[in-house]
Structure formats: C-alpha cells, structure tokens
Amino acid sequence: MNGGLYRSTHAAPDGEPAEQEGVTVMSVDGPETPGQPDEQQSSGGGTAGQSAIMAIGSLVSRLIGFVRNALIGMVLGQAVGDAYTGAQFLPGQIYELLLGGVLSSVLIPLLVRRRKTDEDGGQEFTQRLLSFAVIMLGVATLLVVLAAPLITAIQTSSDDTPLEFRSLVTSFAYLILPIIFFTGLSALIAAVLNVRGHFAAPMWAPILNNLVVIAVCGVFLVVFGTDKELTPANITTGEIALIGGGTLLGMVVQAIGLLPALRKVGFRWAWKWSPRQLGLGEIGSLAGWMLCYVGANQLAVFALVRALNSAGGENNPGALAFNNVFLLMMMAHGIIGVSVITALLPKMSAAAADGRLSEISDDLNRGIKLVSAALAPIVVVYAVLSGPIAVFLFQGGRITNGDALAMGQVLTVAAFAVLPLSISFLCTNAFYALQGNKTAALINLPVVGVRIAGYFVLAAVLNESLVAAGMTAANGISYLVSALISLAVLRRRIGRLHLGSVLVGLLKVAFAAAVAGGVAYLVVRLLPGSGAPDGRIEAITQIAVGGVVILIAYLGTALLLRVQEVSQVVGMVRRKIGR
C-alpha cells in the first residue's frame, strides 16, 4: 500500500489568479460552460491545468513510494516480504468494500449536488455525513481487527502455503488492519477538499506516510541489520512489531496531515449526529449497486492473493513482486488517468445534473485521447526497459539480482495493461457522474468473471515462476473487456462518443509507440548488460540511454503523424523556452 491514491491539483494562493498560464493548451475541457459549479471556476486552470499539477504531485508521491517499497523489500526479503504484502492487501480490500467505491461513485457526486443546491454550500450536510462515516468506520475497523485470523485464513488457506507463512500474515494483519479507519478518514477529507476546489493537500499527504515508513525501515536496518536471512519461521516479535506498527503510523500521520487543509477551504468539522437527515435511503440505493461492484472486485483480489501465495516463495516472484510491479503500473495510471478524471469528475457530475449529456461525451472523448497520448511512451519504457527498471528500483539488501529481473518480467506484461486500465477507469467514472452505479456494477460482473477465470487458468498452466506475470496478464485482459463494454453502453446512454476519431488517434499513438519501442530495443541490446543488467550502474545506463531514445523517437513520430495532444504539449514547451 502506498499511502492511498489521492487525487490532487493545486489551489491558487490567496490573492493570486488561479489560471495556469501555458498549461491550458492541453485542456480536455474546451470552453467554459455557463452554470458550472463554483468549484470549477475557482479551482484554476481548467482540467488540464489541474491535471498537470496533480500529475506532478502524484509523480513525487509515487517516486517516494517506490523508495519505501524498495526498502521494505531490502529489509524483509522475498519470503517475509510476500507475507507482509499479503497482509497489506487486506486493509485495501476491506476499505474498498466499506467506503472506497461508494466514495467515488456516490458521495462525491452527492456532495457536488449539495454544494450547488444547499444555502450553506453543503456545510451542514457534510458535517453530518462525516460524523456518521467516522462512527461506522470505527466500528467496522474494530470488527475486522477482531476477525483477523479468520480473514487471513481464507486468503492463505492453500495446501501449498506453509503454516509459518499463514501465522506471519496474521501477525502483520493485526497491526496493519487498523489502517482501514485512517484510510477512510483521509479519503473523506480528500473528498470534502476536492469538492471545494482544493486538490493539493490530498495529493501531497501520502508523502508524509511514505517518509514515516522509510524512516521505520531505516530504524529496522540499524537495530536488526541484514546479517541473517529473514524467513517466516525466524522473524522475531520485535521485528514484526516495528515494521507493522510503522506501517500503521504512516497512515495515521497522513490522515492528521490533511486536517489543516479543511480550515484553509473554510470548512469546520463540527460533530453532528443525525443519520436520519442524511437521506440514507438515497445513498443506500446507489451504494447497494456499488457494493455489488466492489464485492466482485474483492472476490477477484482474494483469488489473486491465494494464487500468488501458492506460487511465491524464496525462488519465485510472489505477492511482493506482483505488488511492486502493480505500483509501477499504478504510478503511470495515477499520474495520467487519475489526474485527468479527478479534474473531470466534478465537472461531469455537474453536467449530468443539468442534463448536458453532450458535454460528458466530449469530456470522455478528449480524456481518452489525452491519456492515450500521454501514457504511450510510459508503456514503451515499461516494456523495453523492464529489467533495468526493476534492478534499479528493487535490487539490494535481501533482494537479489535474480529476484529483481524476475520482477522485470512481470513489468513487461504489466506495460500492456496500463492503457486499458486508464480508459476503463475513465468510463467507469463517467457512469458515476451519471449516477449509473447499477450499470457500472452489472458491467463489472462479467469483467470480474473474465479476471478470475484468467487467474485460475493461467495459474494452472504456467510455471510457478511465471504466475505473477500471468496474474498481471489476466488483469490487463479484464481491463480491456471493461473498457470495450463500457464504451458500448455509454454510447447508448449519452449519445455519440465520436469513437471514430478516438480510434484514429489511438492508431497513430500505437504506431508512434511501436517505432519508439523498436528503436529503443535495438539500442539497449548494444549496451552493457543487453537489457538484463547485473547491477545498478548498467541499469542506470540502459534506462538513461533507452529513455532518451524512446522519448525522441515517440515525439518525432507522433509529430509527423500530427497527434494533436502531443503537438499541443510540444508547442507549450516551445513557448515556455521562448520566454
């Protein structure tokens, strides 16, 4: 867990204009529409301006997150790292069941509407909602912690999973599961801030989380060292307590770090316990379908973790390797896809409330083009430079060169899942803006069916060393299925999506990416290590040379093909340099 995925942009300092000069050339907004909610007018810079700042914050946060994850791997090694990672999946899974999907699909659109219609700008409603949610989160977290042995038994109850491993996952779970409460609290505060046009604090707060865990890893190395080979059988209670308790402390600090931002946007968190005035019937009817959506996803996660726990171990990439690669994939998705949709979601929700369906179609169309053009070079980097990236980020301590290169194989597969993930994410959030939670949930059922079937089939036919890559491939296939079904349904729901122009743009981007990938592959094979570096020096060399080749080849080909989004970005940079 990387401290949570928090969407952000910037809020202009008091007394300064909010517009981001030079950034709006990338705008996926188009002209401002009269009648937009106040948040859209004050948050500054249009969707692209907001997305650009969010991308910077996301990049910094996730880079520090990789330092954190690399240190955890170095401190714990492959076997204990798999157990720790398995325990870290648990609070994320349960949080999503309790609040995660409901927050994005129900509460944020609802808060936007109350912000527009209530005389006090939704202040009292938000206070009631927060009071109710905090109590429910607290009770649910307590029950989950008490049930930790049962939960971990379900996730690790495989004949191939050693008893010591199961026991270690449970020990970590007791310390890590309380994160659920603080994750929910952070997400609720972030939603309040986002709806009020302030995006910076939720993006930067996870950095505090990561810094705390990095410090804990440093203390672990000083106190316990790296002399002995850690295993589930010989790790001590003190070692478990330090790394597990430090992980919890990081999330606590993240939640506390968001509180000052509430005062900055003028929100006062007064305690108001009045559930009957929240309109829980409306929330419940929408949340019910979201629970179906999230429940299906978490069933898939349980199947995933069981497969990884069965295949992983000292010699095979398991949960730790999968999670490290997944974070790389989510970094690309978070910097581009999450940033764009976070800026779009309040605007799309407002357009849906006013019945302006053509604007939703235009936003979705431009959003897909933008994320595709921006993600393509990252996909090429992950595919061609997977080995060097894994060695540079993860090798060291108890993670050997062989372990790191095995993670690189998983990253190669993950590269092709990034774009389907972001497009699927954009489509799903369009349904949320339309309050089409039922539709999103029904679409998700066959998608999760494809995902789980992929897990079982690939786990059965692949060698143990390839299971993590197989699980990643199953995810990518399911994202593609989700995107295709969602676009077909959205076309019937909101009208023309101009998919012809989207397809032309995607083909141009794919060709530019293929050219960049082919050239970079040949160049990297001529360098020392030939794509499988023996250490960080060779890895850095390959990343630097290969990265420059990919960037130049992609931009050059995209400009020749007149990919509009790339041309706009290059034009913006030229104007900046000219000044």
C-alpha positions in Angstrom: 0.0 0.0 0.0 1.4 3.3 -1.0 -0.5 5.5 1.4 -3.6 5.5 -0.7 -4.5 7.0 -4.0 -5.4 10.7 -3.5 -6.3 13.0 -6.3 -4.9 16.4 -6.4 -4.2 19.6 -8.2 -3.4 22.9 -6.7 -5.4 25.7 -5.2 -4.2 29.1 -6.1 -2.7 31.1 -3.2 -4.9 33.7 -1.7 -4.9 36.8 -3.8 -3.4 35.2 -6.9 -5.1 34.3 -10.1 -6.0 30.6 -10.4 -5.3 30.3 -14.1 -2.3 28.2 -15.1 -0.8 30.1 -18.0 0.6 27.9 -20.7 -1.0 24.7 -19.4 -4.4 25.1 -20.8 -3.3 24.2 -24.3 -3.7 20.6 -23.2 -7.2 21.3 -21.9 -9.7 18.5 -22.2 -12.3 20.9 -21.1 -13.0 23.0 -24.1 -14.7 26.4 -23.4 -16.1 27.0 -20.0 -19.8 26.5 -19.8 -22.1 29.0 -18.0 -23.7 27.5 -15.0 -20.7 25.4 -13.9 -20.4 25.0 -10.1 -18.3 27.4 -8.2 -15.6 24.8 -7.7 -14.9 24.6 -11.4 -14.5 28.4 -11.7 -12.2 28.7 -8.7 -10.1 25.7 -8.8 -8.0 27.1 -11.5 -6.6 26.4 -14.9 -9.2 24.1 -16.3 -9.0 20.3 -16.3 -5.6 20.2 -18.0 -4.1 22.8 -15.6 -5.5 20.9 -12.6 -4.3 17.6 -14.1 -0.8 18.8 -14.7 -0.3 19.9 -11.1 -1.9 16.6 -9.9 0.5 14.7 -12.1 3.5 16.5 -10.5 2.2 15.7 -7.0 1.4 12.1 -8.0 4.8 11.6 -9.5 6.7 12.9 -6.4 4.5 10.9 -4.1 4.8 7.7 -6.0 8.6 8.1 -6.5 9.0 8.3 -2.8 6.6 5.4 -2.5 9.0 3.3 -4.6 11.8 4.2 -2.3 9.6 3.0 0.5 8.8 -0.3 -1.3 12.3 -0.9 -2.3 13.5 -0.5 1.3 10.8 -2.9 2.5 12.0 -5.5 0.0 15.6 -5.0 1.1 14.7 -5.2 4.8 12.3 -8.2 4.6 13.5 -10.2 1.6 11.2 -12.2 -0.7 9.6 -14.7 1.6 8.8 -12.4 4.6 8.1 -9.6 2.0 5.4 -11.8 0.5 3.7 -12.2 3.9 3.9 -8.5 4.6 2.5 -7.7 1.2 -0.3 -10.2 1.7 -1.3 -8.5 4.9 -1.2 -5.1 3.2 -3.7 -6.3 0.6 -6.2 -6.8 3.4 -7.0 -3.2 4.6 -7.2 -2.1 1.0 -9.7 -4.9 0.1 -11.9 -4.2 3.2 -11.7 -0.4 2.9 -13.0 -0.7 -0.7 -15.9 -2.8 0.5 -16.7 -0.3 3.2 -16.2 3.0 1.5 -13.8 3.2 -1.4 -16.1 2.6 -4.3 -19.0 4.3 -2.6 -16.9 7.4 -2.1 -16.1 8.0 -5.7 -19.4 6.8 -7.2 -21.9 8.1 -4.6 -20.6 10.5 -2.1 -18.5 12.9 -4.3 -21.4 13.4 -6.9 -23.8 13.8 -3.9 -21.5 16.4 -2.2 -21.2 18.3 -5.5 -25.0 18.5 -5.8 -25.5 19.6 -2.2 -22.7 22.1 -2.7 -24.8 23.6 -5.5 -28.2 23.4 -4.0 -27.9 24.0 -0.3 -28.0 27.5 1.0 -24.9 26.9 3.2 -23.0 25.3 0.3 -23.5 21.8 1.8 -21.6 22.6 5.0 -24.1 21.1 7.5 -24.8 18.1 5.3 -21.1 17.4 5.0 -20.7 17.6 8.8 -23.5 15.1 9.3 -22.0 12.8 6.7 -18.5 12.9 8.2 -19.8 12.2 11.7 -21.8 9.2 10.6 -19.0 7.9 8.5 -16.4 8.1 11.2 -18.5 6.1 13.6 -19.3 3.5 11.0 -15.6 3.2 10.0 -14.5 2.9 13.6 -17.0 0.1 14.4 -16.2 -1.8 11.2 -12.4 -1.5 11.7 -12.7 -2.9 15.2 -14.8 -5.9 14.0 -12.3 -6.5 11.2 -9.3 -6.5 13.5 -11.0 -9.0 15.8 -11.7 -11.2 12.8 -8.1 -11.0 11.5 -7.3 -14.7 12.0 -10.4 -15.7 10.0 -9.7 -13.3 7.2 -6.1 -14.3 6.7 -7.1 -18.0 6.9 -9.4 -17.5 3.9 -6.7 -15.7 2.0 -3.9 -18.2 2.7 -5.7 -21.5 3.2 -3.9 -23.3 0.4 -2.3 -26.7 0.8 0.9 -25.2 -0.7 1.1 -22.4 1.9 3.3 -23.2 5.0 1.9 -22.8 8.5 4.6 -20.3 9.4 3.7 -18.1 6.5 0.0 -18.1 7.4 0.9 -17.2 11.0 3.1 -14.4 9.9 0.4 -12.9 7.7 -2.0 -12.9 10.6 0.6 -11.2 12.9 1.1 -8.5 10.4 -2.6 -8.2 9.8 -3.3 -7.4 13.5 -1.0 -4.3 13.2 -1.9 -3.3 9.6 -5.7 -3.7 9.5 -6.4 -0.6 11.7 -5.2 1.3 8.6 -8.8 0.9 7.3 -10.0 3.6 9.7 -7.4 6.2 8.8 -7.6 5.4 5.1 -11.3 6.1 5.2 -10.8 9.3 7.2 -8.2 10.5 4.7 -10.4 9.7 1.8 -13.4 11.5 3.3 -11.3 14.6 4.0 -9.9 14.5 0.5 -13.5 14.3 -1.0 -14.5 17.4 1.0 -11.4 19.3 -0.2 -11.8 18.2 -3.8 -15.5 19.3 -4.0 -14.4 22.7 -2.6 -11.8 23.1 -5.3 -8.7 22.3 -3.2 -6.7 19.3 -4.5 -3.1 19.9 -3.3 -3.2 18.6 0.2 -4.7 15.2 -0.6 -2.0 14.6 -3.2 0.9 15.6 -1.1 -0.3 14.0 2.2 0.7 10.4 1.2 4.3 11.7 1.0 4.2 12.0 4.8 3.1 8.4 5.0 5.9 7.2 2.9 8.5 9.2 4.7 7.4 7.7 8.0 7.7 4.1 6.7 11.1 5.0 5.1 12.3 6.1 8.5 11.0 2.9 10.1 12.9 0.9 7.5 16.0 2.8 8.4 15.5 2.1 12.1 14.9 -1.6 11.3 18.2 -1.8 9.4 20.1 0.0 12.2 18.6 -2.1 15.0 18.3 -5.5 13.4 20.8 -5.3 10.4 20.7 -7.6 7.4 23.1 -10.3 8.5 20.5 -13.1 8.9 18.2 -14.3 6.2 14.7 -13.5 7.3 12.1 -16.2 7.0 8.6 -16.6 8.3 10.0 -19.1 10.8 12.8 -17.0 12.3 11.4 -13.4 12.2 11.1 -12.1 15.8 8.1 -10.4 17.5 10.1 -7.1 17.7 10.8 -7.2 14.0 7.2 -7.8 13.2 6.0 -5.0 15.6 8.4 -2.4 14.2 7.6 -2.9 10.5 3.9 -3.5 11.1 3.4 -0.7 13.6 5.5 1.7 11.5 3.2 1.0 8.5 0.2 1.9 10.6 1.9 5.0 12.0 2.5 6.2 8.4 -1.2 6.2 7.7 -2.1 8.0 10.9 0.3 10.8 10.1 -1.2 11.0 6.6 -4.7 11.5 8.0 -3.6 14.1 10.5 -1.7 16.0 7.8 -4.9 16.7 5.9 -6.7 18.4 8.8 -5.2 21.9 8.3 -6.4 22.0 4.7 -10.0 21.8 5.9 -9.7 25.1 7.7 -8.0 26.6 4.7 -11.1 26.0 2.5 -13.4 27.3 5.2 -14.9 24.0 6.3 -15.4 23.5 10.0 -15.8 19.9 11.2 -18.5 20.2 13.8 -19.9 16.9 15.3 -23.5 16.4 14.1 -25.0 13.1 14.7 -28.3 13.0 12.7 -28.3 10.0 10.4 -32.0 10.3 9.6 -31.3 13.7 7.9 -28.7 12.3 5.6 -31.1 10.7 3.2 -29.6 7.3 3.8 -32.3 5.8 1.5 -30.9 7.7 -1.5 -27.3 6.9 -0.5 -28.2 3.3 0.2 -29.9 2.7 -3.1 -26.9 3.9 -5.0 -24.3 2.3 -2.7 -26.0 -1.1 -2.9 -25.0 -1.4 -6.5 -21.6 -0.1 -5.7 -21.2 -2.7 -3.1 -22.0 -5.3 -5.7 -19.3 -3.8 -7.9 -16.7 -3.6 -5.2 -17.6 -7.0 -3.7 -17.0 -8.7 -7.1 -13.6 -6.9 -7.4 -12.5 -8.0 -3.9 -13.5 -11.6 -4.7 -11.1 -11.4 -7.5 -8.4 -10.0 -5.2 -8.8 -12.9 -2.8 -8.4 -15.3 -5.8 -5.3 -13.3 -6.8 -3.6 -13.4 -3.4 -4.3 -17.1 -3.0 -2.7 -17.8 -6.3 0.3 -15.6 -5.5 0.8 -17.1 -2.1 0.7 -20.6 -3.5 3.3 -19.8 -6.2 5.6 -17.3 -4.5 8.5 -18.0 -2.2 12.2 -17.7 -2.0 12.9 -18.6 -5.6 9.7 -17.4 -7.3 8.2 -13.9 -7.6 5.0 -13.8 -5.5 3.0 -11.2 -3.8 5.9 -8.8 -3.2 7.0 -8.9 -6.9 3.4 -8.5 -8.1 2.8 -5.6 -5.7 6.0 -3.8 -6.7 5.1 -4.1 -10.4 1.5 -3.1 -9.7 2.7 0.1 -8.0 4.7 0.9 -11.1 1.6 0.3 -13.3 -0.5 2.4 -10.9 2.1 5.2 -11.0 1.6 5.6 -14.7 -2.2 5.3 -14.3 -2.2 7.7 -11.3 -0.1 10.4 -12.9 -2.2 10.5 -16.1 -5.5 8.7 -15.8 -6.4 9.5 -12.2 -5.2 13.1 -12.6 -7.4 13.7 -15.7 -10.6 12.0 -14.2 -10.2 13.7 -10.9 -10.3 17.1 -12.6 -13.2 15.9 -14.8 -15.4 14.1 -12.3 -16.9 17.2 -10.5 -17.4 18.9 -14.0 -19.1 15.7 -15.4 -21.2 15.4 -12.3 -22.5 18.9 -12.7 -23.1 18.4 -16.4 -25.1 15.3 -15.7 -27.1 17.0 -13.0 -28.1 19.7 -15.6 -28.8 17.1 -18.4 -25.9 18.3 -20.6 -25.0 14.8 -21.9 -23.1 16.1 -24.9 -20.6 17.7 -22.6 -20.0 14.4 -20.8 -19.4 12.7 -24.2 -17.0 15.4 -25.2 -15.1 15.2 -21.9 -14.8 11.4 -22.2 -13.7 11.6 -25.8 -10.9 14.2 -25.1 -10.0 12.4 -21.9 -9.3 9.1 -23.7 -7.2 10.8 -26.4 -5.2 12.7 -23.8 -4.4 9.7 -21.5 -3.6 7.6 -24.5 -1.1 10.0 -26.0 0.5 10.7 -22.6 0.7 7.0 -21.5 2.1 5.6 -24.7 5.8 6.5 -24.1 5.5 5.2 -20.5 4.1 1.9 -21.8 7.1 1.6 -24.1 9.5 2.4 -21.3 8.0 -0.3 -19.1 8.0 -2.9 -21.9 11.5 -2.3 -23.2 13.3 -1.2 -20.0 11.6 -3.5 -17.6 14.7 -5.3 -16.5 16.8 -2.2 -15.9 13.9 -0.5 -14.0 13.4 -3.5 -11.7 17.1 -3.8 -10.9 17.5 -0.1 -10.3 14.4 0.1 -8.0 14.4 -3.1 -6.2 17.7 -4.9 -6.1 19.6 -4.7 -2.9 19.6 -6.0 0.7 17.8 -9.3 0.7 16.5 -8.8 -2.9 19.0 -10.4 -5.3 19.6 -9.6 -9.0 17.7 -12.7 -10.0 14.7 -11.5 -7.8 14.8 -8.1 -9.5 15.0 -9.5 -13.0 12.0 -11.7 -12.3 10.1 -8.6 -11.3 11.1 -7.1 -14.6 9.4 -10.0 -16.5 6.2 -9.1 -14.7 6.6 -5.4 -15.5 6.9 -6.3 -19.2 3.5 -7.8 -19.1 2.1 -5.0 -17.0 3.1 -2.4 -19.6 0.3 -3.6 -21.9 -2.3 -3.3 -19.1 -1.7 0.4 -18.3 -3.7 2.0 -21.1 -6.8 -0.4 -20.9 -6.8 0.3 -17.1 -6.9 4.1 -17.5 -9.6 4.0 -20.3 -11.7 1.6 -18.2 -11.3 4.0 -15.3 -12.4 7.0 -17.3 -15.5 5.1 -18.5 -16.5 3.9 -15.0 -16.2 7.4 -13.6 -18.5 8.6 -16.4 -21.1 6.2 -15.1 -20.6 7.6 -11.6 -21.1 11.1 -12.8 -24.4 9.9 -14.4 -25.3 8.1 -11.1 -25.3 4.9 -13.2 -24.0 2.8 -10.4 -26.3 -0.1 -11.3 -25.0 -0.1 -14.9 -21.3 0.0 -13.7 -21.9 -2.9 -11.3 -23.6 -5.0 -13.9 -20.8 -4.4 -16.4 -18.3 -5.3 -13.8 -19.7 -8.8 -13.1 -18.6 -10.4 -16.5 -15.4 -8.4 -16.3 -14.5 -9.9 -12.9 -15.6 -13.3 -14.2 -13.1 -13.0 -17.0 -10.4 -11.9 -14.5 -11.0 -14.7 -12.1 -11.1 -17.3 -14.9 -7.8 -15.9 -16.1 -6.3 -16.3 -12.7 -7.3 -20.0 -12.4 -6.4 -20.9 -16.0 -3.0 -19.2 -16.0 -2.1 -20.4 -12.5 -2.8 -23.9 -13.7 -0.9 -23.9 -17.0 2.1 -21.6 -16.1 5.3 -22.5 -14.4 5.4 -21.2 -10.8 8.0 -18.6 -11.8 5.5 -17.1 -14.3 2.4 -17.0 -12.1 2.8 -13.3 -11.1 3.2 -12.3 -14.8 0.1 -14.4 -15.6 -2.0 -12.7 -12.9 -0.9 -9.4 -14.4 -1.9 -10.5 -17.9 -5.4 -11.6 -16.6 -5.8 -8.2 -15.1 -4.9 -6.5 -18.4 -7.4 -8.6 -20.4 -10.2 -7.8 -17.9 -9.4 -4.0 -18.2 -9.7 -4.2 -21.9 -13.0 -6.1 -21.7 -14.3 -3.5 -19.2 -13.4 -0.6 -21.5 -15.0 -2.1 -24.6 -18.3 -3.0 -22.8 -18.4 0.4 -21.0 -17.9 2.4 -24.2 -20.7 0.5 -26.0 -23.1 1.1 -23.1 -22.1 4.8 -22.7 -22.8 5.3 -26.4 -26.3 4.1 -25.9 -26.7 6.2 -22.7 -25.4 9.6 -23.7 -25.2 9.5 -27.5 -22.4 9.8 -29.9 -18.9 9.4 -28.5 -17.1 10.2 -31.7 -15.3 6.8 -31.4 -14.1 7.0 -35.0 -11.8 10.0 -34.2 -10.7 8.2 -31.0 -9.8 5.1 -32.9 -7.8 7.1 -35.5 -5.9 8.8 -32.6 -5.2 5.5 -30.9 -3.8 4.0 -34.1 -1.5 7.0 -34.6 -0.3 6.8 -31.0 0.2 3.0 -31.3 2.3 3.4 -34.4 4.5 6.1 -32.8 4.9 3.8 -29.7 5.9 0.8 -31.8 8.5 2.8 -33.7 9.9 4.1 -30.4 9.9 0.6 -28.8 11.6 -1.0 -31.8 14.4 1.6 -32.0 15.0 1.5 -28.2 15.1 -2.3 -28.1 17.9 -2.4 -30.7 19.9 0.4 -28.9 19.6 -1.2 -25.4 20.8 -4.6 -26.7 24.0 -2.9 -27.8 24.7 -1.6 -24.3 26.5 -3.5 -21.4 24.1 -6.0 -19.9 21.9 -6.2 -23.0 18.7 -5.4 -21.2 19.4 -7.7 -18.2 21.8 -5.6 -16.1 24.0 -7.1 -13.4 23.8 -4.1 -11.2 22.6 -0.5 -10.8 25.4 1.1 -13.0 24.4 -1.0 -16.0 20.7 -0.4 -15.1 21.1 3.4 -14.9 22.9 3.4 -18.2 20.3 1.4 -20.0 17.4 3.5 -18.5 19.1 6.8 -19.4 20.0 5.9 -23.0 16.9 3.9 -23.7 14.6 6.6 -22.1 16.1 9.3 -24.3 15.8 7.2 -27.4 12.1 6.4 -26.6 11.2 10.0 -25.9 12.8 11.3 -29.1 11.5 8.6 -31.3 8.0 8.8 -29.9 7.7 12.6 -30.1 9.2 12.7 -33.6 6.9 10.0 -35.0 3.9 11.5 -33.2 4.6 15.0 -34.6 5.0 13.6 -38.1 1.6 11.8 -37.7 0.1 15.0 -36.3 -1.1 13.5 -33.0 -2.9 16.6 -31.7 -2.3 16.1 -28.0 1.5 15.6 -28.5 1.7 18.6 -30.8 0.0 20.8 -28.2 2.4 19.7 -25.4 5.4 20.4 -27.6 4.1 23.8 -28.6 3.6 24.7 -24.9 7.1 23.7 -24.1 8.5 25.7 -27.0 6.6 28.8 -25.9 7.9 28.3 -22.3 11.5 28.0 -23.6 11.0 31.1 -25.9 10.1 33.2 -22.8 
